Each structure stands twice: as structure tokens, then as C-alpha cells.
Amino acid sequence: MFGIQNYPEFIAAVLVFQLIPGPGTLAILAATGRHGVRGGMAAVAGTLAGDALWMLGAVLGLAALFSLYPGVFGALQTAGVIYLCWIGLQLLRAPGQAAAPRSAPSPWAGFRQALAVCLTNPKAMLFFVAFFPLFLDPDAGPATLAALLLHVTLLSLLYQTTLVLAGHWAARRLAGRSRFALLLRRLCGLALVGFGIRLALDDR
């Protein structure tokens, strides 16, 4: 269908990829917690932009490039590990007081952070660069590429918008519980550092 090989499996793979919690999920939830729905949707836009870049890169030959020069992929993985750990440490070091900051950053800071997380996330690299091309017909044209991009973007948008709304609801329910909110922030930080450490160990 639409020139996509194994269409049902493709849809299932995209849904599973979205449902597995990862750094992108944490970036969206963190932006939602700081700036509400507006900030969360800005982070969603960042992850969608990053995914689109990886999909274009996969079709344009990044998979072949990484096969010929594995050091390039290794360097990107290392950068991703460092960045994930850095974000996690920032969350762990964040002040615990509930007072609002003197000058709140723009919600679009969530866009930049989510985009950076996506572009340095080895899971996204592996999915779009190695796995994604498996669903392309050998003679696939621009229309098939557009269909793939549209499918992934729409499915991601639906899931991540639900994630933002759920995260905003939870943040409002916990707004008066500063200790719990701080604990949640620390857990997100630990999770990001854990992602980085696990990815670093898997590369050995």
C-alpha cells in the first residue's frame, strides 16, 4: 500500500517505537511540566522535526554511509550519550523550590532541546537509518517517501499530543505537591542518565 512493503508491519513498528519510553518522551514531559501544553507541543514539534531529518537521511543514504564508515555512527552515538547524561544531570541539579524563576525561558526552548535529543538519540538512528528502509520497495519513488513521512508524522503527532495532554493533567494535579514534583524531576534525570549509561555499555 502506498508503495510501502509490509504495510501492517510498518504501522505496528511505528506504534511500538512510539510506545517504548525513551529520551524523547522524557523531553516532551519535561517541557510540558515547565510550560504546559504550549511548551509540550513545542517539544513535540522538535521530535517530529528530528524524526523527519532522520527519515530523509535514511532514504538519502545514511545507512550506506554508516556501513562504510562505522566510526561516524560511533561518534554520533557517543555524542548522544554525552548529551543525554548532560540533560539528566541538569534535572538532578535543578533547584527544588517551587518559586517561579525570575525570567522563564521561552516554551520554544523545549523545541530546541527535543530536537537535539532526537538527533542524538541512537534509538532513533537505528530505527530510521537501519530499520526504516526495510519498508521501501526497491523502485520506490518520491510519492512513497512522502507517504512514509506522512504516516510516521501523523502517528507520532497523535501519540505525543496525547502524552502532552496527559502530562499536563498530571502536572496540574501535582502542582501543590512540590516535594512530589521535585521527586518526579529527579526520577526523569536519573532515567536520562540511565539511558546514557546503558547505551554506552551496549556499545562495548
N, C-alpha and C positions, 0 to 999 in steps of 0.2 A: 504493500500500500504506500502511495506517495513515493515509490522508488526505494522505500526502506525495507531492508531484509529483516525477516523475522519480526514483523511489526508488534505482535503481542508481547514478545520477549523484550523488545526495546522499551515499550511502555512500562512493563514491570520493572525493568532495570532502572529506569529513571526514577520511578516511585521509591524503590528500595534505597537508591542512592540518596534521595531526599530525606527519607525517614531515619537513616542512620545518623545519630547526633555527631556533629563534628565541629571544628573551629568556626565554620560559617554560621552554624546555628547559635553558638555562643556569642558571636559578634552581633547577630541580629537581636538576641535577647538583651545583651548589654546596652545596645543603642536604644532599645525600647524602654528599658528601665531608666535610662538617663533622660530621654527626651520624648517619651510617649510614642504614640502611633506615628507621628511625623518623623521622628528620628528612626524608628524601626523600619518604616517604609524606605527611608533614605538608605539604610543598610541593605535592605532587600534589593534596591536598585544597584548597589555596589556589587552584591553577589551575582546578580543577573548579568551585569556588565563583564565581570570577571569570567563567568561561565561562557559568555558569548566569545570572548577573546580566546579561551582555551579551545572551544569548538572550531573556530576559524583556523586556529593554529594547527589543530589535529588534521583538518582537511587539507591545509596548505603544506603539510609535510613535516610537522614537528616530530611525529612518530619515527619517520625515517632518520631525521637528524639525531634524535636521541639514540637510535640503534647504532648509527655510525660513530657518534661521539658520546658515549655514556657519561663522560666526565661533565658534560653540560647539564645533564639531568641530575647528576650527583650534586653539582654546585647549587642548582635550584632547590634541591631537597634540603641541603644544608642551610641555605638562606631561609627557607620556610620554617625549619626547626628553630632557628635563632629568633625569628620574628614571633612565632607562636609563644615561645618562652618569655620573650620580652613583654608581650601584651599580658600574659598571665602574671608576671611579676608586678606590672603596673597595677593590676587589680588587687593583688595581695598587699601592695604598699599604699593603696588608696586610703585616705583618712576615714575614720569611722563616724565622725559627727554628721548629724542629719542636716546641719545648716546648709543653705544653698550657697554655691560658690559665688564669689564676687562678680565674675563675668562668665556666664555659662557659654561654652563653645557652641558653635552652630550645629544643628542637627546633622548637617551635611558632613560633619567630621565623621559621622557613622558611615557615610558613603565611602569616604576615603579609606577608613580602616577596614571595612568589609571587603572592598576591592582588593586591598593589599593582602588580606588574609586569604582570599580566594586565589589570587595569583601566586601565592607562596605555599599553597596547601598541596602537599604531594598526593592526597587522595583525589583531588580534582584533576591533577596532572594525569594520574594513572587512568582515571575513568575516561576523560575526554581524549587523551592522546593515544592510549593503548586500546581501550575497550570500545570507545565510541565509533571508530572507523569500521569495526566489525559489522555494523549495521548498514553500511553503504554498499550499494551494488557497484560492481567494477566499472560499469559505464554510467554511473550516477552523474547527473548534471547539476547546474545551479539551482534548479527547482527542488531537487531532493535535499540539497544543503539547506535551502530556505525552510523546507518542511521540518527537517531535523531541528533547526534553530527554534522554529516556532513551537514545536511540541515541547521541547525541553524548557523553553522560556515560560510558556503558559502553565505547565505542570508545576514548575518551580514557583511561579508567582502565586498560584493558588495555595500551595502548601505554606509558603513563607508568609503570606498575608495572614493565614490562619494562625501561624506561630506568633506573629506580631500582636494580633488581637488577643490571643490567649495570654501572652506575656504581659500586655498592658493591663488586662483584667487582674492578673495575679499581683502585679506591681501596685495597683490601686488598693487591693485588699490588704497588702502588707505595708502600705505607706506609713502607718502609725507604729510599726514594729521595727524600729531602727536596728535592733540587735539581729533580728532575723534577716533583714535586708543586707546587713553587713556580712553575716554568715554566708548568705547566698552569693554575694560578690566574691568572697574568699574562695568558695567552692568552685565558682567559674574560673577564677585564677588558677587554682590547683589543677582543674581539668585541662586548661590550656597548656600549662607546664607539663602535665602528664602526657598529653598528646605529643608534645615536642620530644620528650624523653623516649617515649615508645617508638616514635618514628626514627629517632637517632639510633636506637638499639636494633631496630629492624633492618637498618641499612648495613649493619656489620655482617 
